[in-house]
Amino acid sequence: MTQADEVRLSRPVLVVPVGSWEQHGPHLPFDTDTRIALELSHRLTQARAQTYLAPPLPITASGEHSGFSGTLSVGTETTTSMLIEIVRSATWCGGVVFVNGHGGNSPAIQAAKKVLDHDQQNVLFWSPSGVADTDTHAGQAETSVMLALSPFEVDMTLAEVGNTQPLAHIIDDMRAGGIRAVSSNGVLGDPTRAAASDGLKLLEQWAHDLFADFDHWNS
């Protein structure tokens, strides 16, 4: 181990939850992605020493949901800049971990990673995986997790089946016209099948994956 590695490992790691404020069907709150990212970030900082939880980024790149009332978005370019500048400002850290809960932030993450890699910054971008490609927004998985996290914020009487086609079949229409072009209720999946017990299992799996990726990155 080099002296530079020893210095880096002796400095704290900043953990930043990255969410969104967007329509999640008629049954879930607008900050669903933020709540999930914050929960996973909190678990990481509780489980690993010298990690510090930053305030979440609650409004990011949600342009694909602009056809639904209540959605707020700052766009991909601004989200990219926020990610970059947070890292550049955190000079007191040995590294920064972004725990992302919103798939629509992927282009911003890729752009920020390219810049930060060039800057030789020590950054981990992490997003949950393992959800079926027929259940990518406000469907069974997200609704189950929210039933586990914030059951009083979920109105299952309003839960409706949305578009359950594989993402690959609808992605071109989504890129052209947003979520509304493929789902009138803003749901991609079937939330009526959700259960809190399934949500707890998903959270445990995601936390396990996050811890493993963090340990590999921070070793």
C-alpha positions, 0 to 999 in steps of 0.5 A, a space after each residue: 500500500 502506498 502512502 497516498 493509499 494510507 492517507 485516503 483510507 484514513 479520511 472519511 467517505 461521504 455518502 450522497 443519496 440521489 433521488 428524484 421528485 416525479 410521478 410514481 403512478 397514482 398510489 406512490 409519493 413523488 419522493 419514492 426514489 429519494 426515500 429508497 436511496 436515503 434508506 440504503 445510504 443510511 444503512 451503509 453509514 450505519 454499517 461502515 465506519 468513517 462514512 458520513 451521510 449527506 443530505 439527499 438530492 431530491 430533484 434531479 433529471 426526470 424529464 421523461 415524467 414531465 407529462 404528469 402533474 407534480 413532477 419536478 426536474 432540473 435536467 440531465 446537464 444540471 444533475 451532471 454538474 451537481 454530481 461533479 461539483 459535490 465531489 470537487 467540493 468535498 476535498 476533506 473526503 477520501 472518497 464519495 459514494 452516490 447511492 442513486 434511486 432513479 433510473 433516469 439519472 443514468 445519463 447524468 451519472 455516466 457523464 459525471 463519471 467520465 469527468 470525475 475519472 479524468 479528474 482522478 477523483 475517488 468516486 463510486 456510483 451505485 444503483 440497485 439492480 435485479 428488478 425485472 425489465 417488465 417492472 421498472 417504475 412504480 410497479 411491484 418492486 418499488 411499491 413493495 419497498 415503499 410498503 416496507 419503508 413508508 406504508 402510510 404513504 402508499 395508497 393501495 386502493 389507487 394501485 393500477 396495473 401499468 404497461 408490463 411490456 419488457 423495457 426493450 420493447 418500449 424504450 424507443 417510444 419512451 425516449 421520444 415521448 416520455 413515460 406517458 407515451 407508453 403508460 397513461 397512468 405512469 406505471 411500468 409494472 403491476 403494483 397490485 401484486 406488491 407486498 411489504 415482505 417482498 419489499 423487505 427482502 429487496 431492501 436486504 438484497 440491495 443493502 448486501 450488494 451495496 456493502 459488497 460493492 463499497 468494500 471492493 471499491 474502498 479496499 
